Amino acid sequence: MSAVTENHIETEHSVQSDAQLRRDWSNYTILTFLFFFGFAIYSGVFQNFLRDKLHASPTDLGGLESMREIPGLLAAIMAGTVAALAEARIAGMGLIITSVGIGLSGTMGGFWPLAGITVFWSVGFHLYATVSSAITLALAKGQEGGKHLGKMSAVGSTATLVALGAAWAGSKLFPNLNYNFYFVIAGISIFISGVLCSRLSAHTSHGARSRIIIRKEYALYYLLIFLEGCRRQIFSIFASFALILVYKVPLANMLLLQFINAIMISVTAPYIGKLVDKRGERSPLTFYSMGLIAVFLGYALVQNVYALYALFLIDNVLFTFGVGFTTYLHRIVRENELTPCLAMGTTMNHIAAVTVPVGGAWLWQTSHNYQLPFWVGVGIAAVSLIATRWLPKAPVAAGA
């Protein structure tokens, strides 16, 4: 075979590969939108379903939340058991499991059947969540990983915005609509996303993988992601509780905050991702930790509800800086170890997700002071600030 023929074949193969990569990006963007759309529909009506149909108590809700997070503790083990599968196949399987569980949630006639189906779909959800960032980084081909992670975050926020609008419109136009309708729509949307995910090409794979990774060189990532889980649980649970229970914020205002939050993230996330790519992780994550300290101090000290609204929105935008944890790992990880490291990170994160809500609620209840969990958050954010200073001063090469 002549050199000219070989070059022609290589060029043709490269063109086909580039076209497939573009199709993968399109499909991945669509399936990301569909997943977040379906999950937002589910989340938007779930607590009302608990109250109106199952007459669940706050204790029931707290217990259900803890049970839902248990599969996250096992993320590293779950990902290890399916290590032979490509990331897209794991994610697709997880999404289909999630779709079935969410789609059936409205048919559960009691608390324990609902708890069972919730744990079932949570297994699938955490399989997907564990590898979704790895798929994004694989499609990015080592170029501008932060930008692409930010873009996917923006797609998710846009989908959430559309879903919340659709759910709100449905509740107004059809006030007697059965909750099961919302769950079925959510399940169908997530099922389609799972089918699309399972059809992604080899561009989305990082190749053969180890099963469970525990190395000293990843200790800083695991520490940072554990602290991130602690602070996220404190704010996501107790900030909302404080607004609703202490300041009597009505449902309409909380929905409006979520709408504004989704818009802000969809606009800012791509720029934050680009900033992380340009500056490296140390400076953006340092700013992130400093911002968190200010937000937690605000909730611990300020008693003006409008100021707390602003802090609520600021925190959710700051959360987007969390792409820096993933891009940092991507820069230092050894070949074929990204997905198991992300899985172990999910496990570390969910140690906080299972324990912090219980501990924070105990502090609040025993002290009769809703501000105490936020003082704990100040301490956690301060430790995070110290830990981020151990990050490299400038970006290091991926896989270094």
C-alpha positions as CSV (number, residue, x, y, z in Angstrom):
1,M,0.0,0.0,0.0
2,S,1.4,3.4,-1.0
3,A,2.1,6.2,1.4
4,V,-0.5,8.3,-0.4
5,T,-3.1,5.7,0.1
6,E,-2.2,5.3,3.7
7,N,-2.4,9.0,4.3
8,H,-5.8,9.1,2.6
9,I,-7.1,6.3,4.8
10,E,-5.8,8.0,7.9
11,T,-7.4,11.3,6.9
12,E,-10.7,9.7,6.2
13,H,-10.6,7.8,9.5
14,S,-9.8,11.1,11.3
15,V,-12.7,12.8,9.6
16,Q,-15.1,10.0,10.6
17,S,-13.8,10.1,14.1
18,D,-14.3,13.8,14.4
19,A,-17.9,13.5,13.0
20,Q,-18.6,10.7,15.6
21,L,-17.2,12.9,18.4
22,R,-19.5,15.7,17.3
23,R,-22.5,13.3,17.3
24,D,-21.5,12.1,20.8
25,W,-21.3,15.7,22.1
26,S,-24.8,16.4,20.6
27,N,-26.3,13.2,22.1
28,Y,-24.6,13.7,25.5
29,T,-25.9,17.3,25.6
30,I,-29.4,16.1,24.8
31,L,-29.3,13.2,27.3
32,T,-28.0,15.6,30.0
33,F,-30.9,17.9,29.4
34,L,-33.4,15.1,29.5
35,F,-32.0,13.7,32.7
36,F,-32.0,17.0,34.6
37,F,-35.5,17.8,33.2
38,G,-36.9,14.5,34.4
39,F,-35.1,14.7,37.8
40,A,-36.3,18.3,38.4
41,I,-39.9,17.3,37.6
42,Y,-39.6,14.5,40.2
43,S,-37.9,16.7,42.8
44,G,-40.3,19.5,42.3
45,V,-43.4,17.6,43.3
46,F,-42.0,14.9,45.5
47,Q,-42.4,16.6,48.9
48,N,-45.9,17.6,48.0
49,F,-46.6,14.0,47.1
50,L,-45.2,12.9,50.5
51,R,-47.4,15.4,52.3
52,D,-50.7,15.0,50.3
53,K,-50.7,11.3,49.5
54,L,-48.7,9.6,52.2
55,H,-49.1,12.2,55.0
56,A,-45.5,11.8,55.9
57,S,-44.0,13.6,58.9
58,P,-40.7,15.6,58.8
59,T,-39.1,12.5,60.5
60,D,-40.2,10.3,57.7
61,L,-38.7,12.8,55.2
62,G,-35.4,12.9,57.0
63,G,-35.2,9.1,57.2
64,L,-36.1,8.8,53.5
65,E,-33.3,11.2,52.6
66,S,-30.7,9.3,54.6
67,M,-31.8,6.0,53.0
68,R,-31.6,7.6,49.6
69,E,-28.0,8.6,50.1
70,I,-26.8,5.1,51.3
71,P,-26.0,3.8,47.8
72,G,-23.7,6.8,47.4
73,L,-21.6,5.3,50.2
74,L,-21.1,2.2,48.1
75,A,-20.3,4.1,44.9
76,A,-16.7,2.9,44.7
77,I,-17.8,-0.7,45.2
78,M,-20.7,-0.5,42.7
79,A,-18.4,1.1,40.1
80,G,-15.8,-1.6,40.7
81,T,-18.2,-4.4,40.1
82,V,-19.0,-3.1,36.6
83,A,-15.4,-2.1,35.8
84,A,-15.4,-4.2,32.6
85,L,-18.1,-1.9,31.1
86,A,-17.4,1.4,29.4
87,E,-18.4,4.5,31.3
88,A,-21.3,5.2,28.9
89,R,-22.7,1.7,29.4
90,I,-22.5,2.2,33.2
91,A,-24.2,5.5,33.0
92,G,-26.9,4.3,30.6
93,M,-27.7,1.3,32.9
94,G,-27.8,3.7,35.9
95,L,-30.2,6.0,34.1
96,I,-32.5,3.3,33.0
97,I,-32.6,1.9,36.6
98,T,-33.3,5.5,37.8
99,S,-36.1,5.9,35.3
100,V,-37.9,2.8,36.3
101,G,-37.8,3.6,40.0
102,I,-38.9,7.3,39.6
103,G,-41.6,6.3,37.1
104,L,-43.1,3.9,39.7
105,S,-42.8,6.2,42.7
106,G,-46.3,7.5,42.3
107,T,-47.8,4.1,42.6
108,M,-46.3,3.5,46.1
109,G,-49.1,3.4,48.6
110,G,-47.1,3.6,51.8
111,F,-43.8,4.9,53.3
112,W,-41.9,1.6,53.3
113,P,-42.7,0.7,49.6
114,L,-41.7,4.2,48.7
115,A,-38.4,3.9,50.7
116,G,-37.7,0.6,48.8
117,I,-38.2,2.0,45.4
118,T,-36.3,5.1,46.3
119,V,-33.2,3.1,47.4
120,F,-33.6,1.1,44.2
121,W,-33.5,4.1,41.8
122,S,-30.8,5.7,44.0
123,V,-28.5,2.9,43.1
124,G,-28.9,3.7,39.4
125,F,-28.6,7.5,40.1
126,H,-25.3,7.0,41.8
127,L,-23.9,4.8,39.0
128,Y,-24.7,7.6,36.6
129,A,-23.5,10.4,38.9
130,T,-20.2,8.6,39.5
131,V,-19.2,8.4,35.8
132,S,-20.9,11.4,34.3
133,S,-17.9,13.8,34.8
134,A,-15.6,11.1,33.4
135,I,-17.6,11.0,30.3
136,T,-17.5,14.7,29.9
137,L,-13.7,14.8,30.3
138,A,-13.3,11.9,27.9
139,L,-15.3,13.8,25.2
140,A,-13.2,16.9,26.0
141,K,-10.1,14.8,25.0
142,G,-8.0,16.6,27.7
143,Q,-8.8,20.0,26.3
144,E,-10.6,22.7,28.4
145,G,-12.2,20.2,30.8
146,G,-13.4,22.9,33.1
147,K,-15.2,24.7,30.3
148,H,-17.0,21.5,29.2
149,L,-18.0,20.6,32.8
150,G,-19.3,24.1,33.2
151,K,-21.2,23.8,30.0
152,M,-22.9,20.6,31.1
153,S,-23.8,22.3,34.4
154,A,-25.4,25.1,32.5
155,V,-27.4,22.6,30.4
156,G,-28.6,20.9,33.6
157,S,-29.6,24.3,35.0
158,T,-31.5,25.2,31.9
159,A,-33.3,21.8,31.9
160,T,-34.2,22.4,35.6
161,L,-35.6,25.8,34.8
162,V,-37.8,24.4,32.0
163,A,-38.9,21.5,34.2
164,L,-39.9,23.8,37.1
165,G,-41.8,26.0,34.7
166,A,-43.6,23.1,33.2
167,A,-44.5,21.6,36.6
168,W,-45.7,25.0,37.9
169,A,-47.8,25.5,34.7
170,G,-49.3,22.0,35.1
171,S,-50.2,22.6,38.7
172,K,-52.0,25.8,37.7
173,L,-53.8,24.6,34.6
174,F,-54.7,21.1,36.0
175,P,-54.8,21.5,39.8
176,N,-56.3,18.0,40.2
177,L,-53.7,16.2,38.1
178,N,-52.6,13.0,39.6
179,Y,-49.0,13.0,41.0
180,N,-48.4,9.8,39.2
181,F,-48.5,11.7,35.9
182,Y,-45.5,13.8,36.9
183,F,-43.5,10.8,38.0
184,V,-44.3,8.9,34.7
185,I,-43.2,12.0,32.7
186,A,-40.0,12.2,34.7
187,G,-39.4,8.5,34.3
188,I,-39.9,8.6,30.5
189,S,-37.5,11.6,30.1
190,I,-34.8,9.8,32.1
191,F,-35.4,6.5,30.3
192,I,-34.8,8.2,26.9
193,S,-31.6,9.8,28.3
194,G,-30.4,6.3,29.4
195,V,-31.0,4.9,25.9
196,L,-29.1,7.8,24.3
197,C,-26.3,7.3,26.8
198,S,-25.9,3.6,26.0
199,R,-25.5,4.5,22.3
200,L,-22.5,6.8,22.9
201,S,-19.3,5.7,21.1
202,A,-15.8,4.7,22.4
203,H,-15.0,8.4,22.5
204,T,-16.7,8.5,26.0
205,S,-14.4,5.8,27.5
206,H,-11.2,6.1,29.4
207,G,-10.2,2.5,28.5
208,A,-9.6,-0.4,30.9
209,R,-9.9,0.6,34.5
210,S,-8.8,-0.5,37.9
211,R,-11.6,-1.4,40.4
212,I,-11.0,0.6,43.6
213,I,-8.2,3.1,43.9
214,I,-6.7,4.3,47.2
215,R,-3.4,6.1,46.7
216,K,-1.6,8.7,48.8
217,E,-1.3,11.0,45.8
218,Y,-5.1,11.3,45.7
219,A,-5.5,12.0,49.4
220,L,-5.9,15.8,48.9
221,Y,-8.7,15.2,46.3
222,Y,-10.5,12.9,48.7
223,L,-10.1,15.3,51.6
224,L,-11.5,18.2,49.5
225,I,-14.4,16.2,48.2
226,F,-15.3,15.0,51.7
227,L,-15.2,18.6,53.0
228,E,-17.3,19.7,50.0
229,G,-19.9,17.0,50.9
230,C,-20.1,18.3,54.5
231,R,-20.5,21.9,53.5
232,R,-23.0,21.2,50.7
233,Q,-25.2,19.1,53.0
234,I,-25.2,21.8,55.7
235,F,-26.3,24.5,53.3
236,S,-28.6,22.6,51.0
237,I,-30.6,21.2,54.0
238,F,-30.4,23.8,56.7
239,A,-30.5,27.0,54.6
240,S,-33.8,26.0,53.2
241,F,-35.1,24.8,56.6
242,A,-34.2,28.1,58.1
243,L,-36.0,30.1,55.4
244,I,-39.1,27.9,55.6
245,L,-39.3,27.1,59.3
246,V,-37.8,30.2,60.9
247,Y,-38.6,32.9,58.4
248,K,-41.9,31.4,57.2
249,V,-41.0,31.8,53.5
250,P,-43.9,30.7,51.3
251,L,-43.6,28.0,48.7
252,A,-44.0,30.5,45.8
253,N,-41.0,32.4,47.0
254,M,-38.9,29.2,47.3
255,L,-39.9,28.3,43.8
256,L,-38.9,31.7,42.6
257,L,-35.5,31.4,44.3
258,Q,-35.0,28.1,42.5
259,F,-35.9,29.7,39.2
260,I,-33.5,32.6,39.7
261,N,-30.8,30.1,40.8
262,A,-31.2,28.0,37.7
263,I,-30.9,31.1,35.4
264,M,-27.8,32.4,37.3
265,I,-26.1,29.0,37.1
266,S,-26.9,28.5,33.4
267,V,-25.3,31.9,32.6
268,T,-22.3,31.7,35.0
269,A,-21.3,28.0,34.9
270,P,-19.5,28.1,31.5
271,Y,-17.5,31.2,32.4
272,I,-16.5,29.6,35.8
273,G,-15.4,26.5,33.9
274,K,-13.2,28.6,31.6
275,L,-11.7,30.4,34.5
276,V,-10.7,27.1,36.1
277,D,-9.1,26.0,32.8
278,K,-7.2,29.3,32.6
279,R,-6.1,29.9,36.1
280,G,-5.8,26.4,37.4
281,E,-7.7,25.1,40.5
282,R,-5.9,26.8,43.4
283,S,-7.1,30.4,42.9
284,P,-10.7,29.7,42.0
285,L,-11.1,27.2,44.8
286,T,-9.5,29.6,47.3
287,F,-12.1,32.2,46.2
288,Y,-14.8,29.5,46.5
289,S,-13.8,28.7,50.1
290,M,-13.6,32.3,51.1
291,G,-17.1,32.9,49.6
292,L,-18.4,30.0,51.6
293,I,-17.1,31.4,54.8
294,A,-18.9,34.6,54.1
295,V,-22.1,32.9,53.2
296,F,-22.1,30.7,56.3
297,L,-21.3,33.7,58.5
298,G,-24.2,35.5,56.9
299,Y,-26.6,32.7,57.8
300,A,-25.1,32.5,61.4
301,L,-25.4,36.3,62.0
302,V,-27.8,38.0,59.7
303,Q,-31.5,38.0,60.4
304,N,-32.8,39.9,57.4
305,V,-34.7,37.5,55.1
306,Y,-33.9,39.4,51.9
307,A,-30.2,39.3,52.7
308,L,-30.6,35.5,53.3
309,Y,-32.3,35.3,49.9
310,A,-29.2,36.9,48.3
311,L,-26.8,34.6,50.3
312,F,-28.9,31.6,49.1
313,L,-28.4,32.5,45.5
314,I,-24.7,33.4,46.0
315,D,-24.0,30.0,47.5
316,N,-25.6,28.1,44.6
317,V,-23.6,30.1,42.1
318,L,-20.4,29.5,44.1
319,F,-21.2,25.7,44.0
320,T,-20.3,25.8,40.3
321,F,-16.7,26.3,41.3
322,G,-16.8,22.7,42.4
323,V,-15.8,21.7,38.8
324,G,-12.3,22.5,40.1
325,F,-12.2,19.4,42.2
326,T,-12.8,17.2,39.1
327,T,-10.4,19.1,36.9
328,Y,-7.7,18.8,39.6
329,L,-8.1,15.1,39.8
330,H,-8.1,14.9,36.0
331,R,-4.7,16.7,35.9
332,I,-3.0,14.4,38.4
333,V,-4.7,11.0,37.9
334,R,-2.8,8.0,36.5
335,E,-4.0,6.5,33.2
336,N,-7.3,4.6,33.4
337,E,-7.8,5.5,37.1
338,L,-10.1,8.5,36.7
339,T,-13.4,6.7,36.9
340,P,-12.6,4.6,40.0
341,C,-11.1,7.8,41.7
342,L,-14.3,9.7,41.0
343,A,-16.3,6.7,42.4
344,M,-14.2,6.8,45.6
345,G,-14.8,10.5,45.7
346,T,-18.5,10.0,45.6
347,T,-18.2,7.6,48.5
348,M,-16.2,10.1,50.5
349,N,-18.8,12.8,49.7
350,H,-21.7,10.6,50.8
351,I,-20.1,9.8,54.2
352,A,-21.0,13.4,54.8
353,A,-24.4,13.1,53.1
354,V,-25.5,10.4,55.4
355,T,-24.0,11.8,58.7
356,V,-24.2,15.6,58.4
357,P,-28.1,15.9,58.2
358,V,-28.5,13.8,61.3
359,G,-25.8,15.7,63.2
360,G,-26.9,19.1,62.1
361,A,-30.5,18.4,63.0
362,W,-29.4,17.2,66.4
363,L,-27.5,20.4,67.0
364,W,-30.4,22.5,65.9
365,Q,-32.9,20.6,68.0
366,T,-30.9,20.3,71.2
367,S,-29.6,23.9,71.2
368,H,-32.9,25.4,69.9
369,N,-30.6,27.5,67.7
370,Y,-30.9,27.2,63.9
371,Q,-27.7,29.2,63.5
372,L,-25.4,26.6,65.1
373,P,-25.1,24.3,62.1
374,F,-24.0,27.3,60.1
375,W,-21.2,28.0,62.6
376,V,-20.0,24.4,61.9
377,G,-20.2,25.3,58.2
378,V,-17.8,28.2,58.9
379,G,-15.3,25.8,60.4
380,I,-15.6,23.3,57.6
381,A,-15.2,26.1,55.0
382,A,-12.1,27.4,56.9
383,V,-10.5,23.9,56.8
384,S,-11.4,23.7,53.0
385,L,-9.6,27.1,52.6
386,I,-6.5,25.7,54.2
387,A,-6.6,22.5,52.1
388,T,-7.0,24.4,48.8
389,R,-3.7,26.2,49.5
390,W,-2.0,22.8,49.1
391,L,-3.1,22.7,45.5
392,P,-0.5,23.4,42.8
393,K,0.0,27.1,42.1
394,A,-0.5,26.7,38.4
395,P,-2.1,24.1,36.2
396,V,-0.2,20.9,35.7
397,A,-0.4,18.7,32.7
398,A,-3.3,16.2,32.6
399,G,-2.1,12.8,33.8
400,A,1.1,14.2,35.2
